[in-house]
Amino acid sequence: MADAAMYAALRRALFLVPPERIHTLVFAGLRGVTAPAALRRRAERTLAPADPALASTVFGVRFPGPLGLAAGFDKDGRGLNTWGALGFGYAEVGTVTARAQPGNPAPRLFRLPADRALLNRMGFNNHGAGELALRLARHSPDIPIGVNIGKTKVIPPEDAVDDYRASARLLGPLAAYLVVNVSSPNTPGLRDLQAVEALRPILAGVLAETTTPVLVKIAPDLSDADVDEIADLAVELGLAGIVATNTTVSRDGLHTPGVHGLGSGGVSGPPVAQRSLEILRQLYARVGDRLVLISVGGIETADDAWERIVSGATLLQGYTGFVYGGGWWAKHLHDGIAQRLRAGGFASLTDAVGSAAKG
Ligand SMILES: Cc1cc2nc3c(=O)[nH]c(=O)nc-3n(C[C@H](O)[C@H](O)[C@H](O)COP(=O)(O)O)c2cc1C
């Protein structure tokens, strides 16, 4: 495809610039070109999912297409008008924390080109829940915007519940859905909050603050037993769903030279794909249609996306695939999903969800 070849050339140039710097520049450029309404509409006409078969209503919210931008790209919701124009069916902004914080010292984002992957230890750099709330309040959405909330670094674990509740109180009324992030490897102790004794009061507290659908985002490094326990807890508490998965702390199977010298952080992209798919299958077998499953982790191609859908994912997300795939990435995936829906004789996306598991 001509645009894929063009982006491959552009990517070589972009990859000459340090990763966080180019992220800032490209993001600013994308915001700039989608700021004038006329240009935004034009991009939308080319890139947005138009096939009605791709649309679905999930927890009462209408999604024009199943592929969304994963959390972390737009931490502060600065591109609320950008993601629909780039063809995403929705975007998850954040992670934001109750208090603004700077994140970890740079360098904290690295490319693993031989693995088509990224390694990051950003550490929830963000301007805080209050600033995002103001932005969301001023915004009229063209696509659903989910909000991902995390724990402020300086808050001790025993006060985590109040910290999450503060963000949920502010942001719940402004979000299409809320995600409780307990799975980033880059805030010390955060992933310990996935233990059900710690997770229960956090999720119950967030649910008490809002009528907006609440999901929990889990790590790929959990054991199968932990995944089942969290799934059961989510059903018991009446959560809307689970986002699986975040980045992995594993360095197994990586090919990029020097990766072991880069230090700590979470790896995203193809190295996390297999575990992300396994967890999705396990979750779907455990909870079926009682929870909405959002699959994220290593989705690169339409085949990957389709495999997640037939394995039980109602919605999908990507970050690393977008970085390596470019501006037409969301469109290619949506087009590929629409083709597979037709080839499989499915009238709607919802009919395809979990169809491989149902046999
Ligand atoms: C640079 C970077 C920053 C991220 N920041 C966040 C974050 O703030 N919150 C979060 O829940 N996930 C964050 N993620 C994880 C992604 O949302 C996603 O779960 C993960 O990258 C796997 O998807 P992918 O393989 O499509 O990238 C981040 C990922 C990257 C690469």
The ligand as an ORCA input file, in Angstrom:
! r2SCAN-3c Opt
* xyz 0 1
  C       4.732      5.574     26.134
  C       3.588      4.826     26.722
  C       2.871      5.398     27.777
  C       1.814      4.709     28.337
  N       1.106      5.305     29.350
  C       0.034      4.663     29.869
  C      -0.757      5.277     30.877
  O      -0.516      6.414     31.274
  N      -1.796      4.565     31.378
  C      -2.117      3.310     30.940
  O      -3.093      2.717     31.431
  N      -1.391      2.720     29.972
  C      -0.347      3.358     29.437
  N       0.371      2.756     28.449
  C       0.011      1.383     28.039
  C      -0.906      1.351     26.821
  O      -2.130      1.992     27.075
  C      -1.161     -0.112     26.399
  O      -1.859     -0.781     27.437
  C       0.115     -0.869     26.110
  O       1.056     -0.051     25.462
  C      -0.131     -2.102     25.225
  O      -0.710     -1.719     24.005
  P       0.138     -1.550     22.633
  O       0.933     -2.800     22.458
  O      -0.902     -1.329     21.570
  O       1.001     -0.353     22.822
  C       1.441      3.428     27.858
  C       2.157      2.870     26.796
  C       3.212      3.552     26.217
  C       3.945      2.918     25.068
*
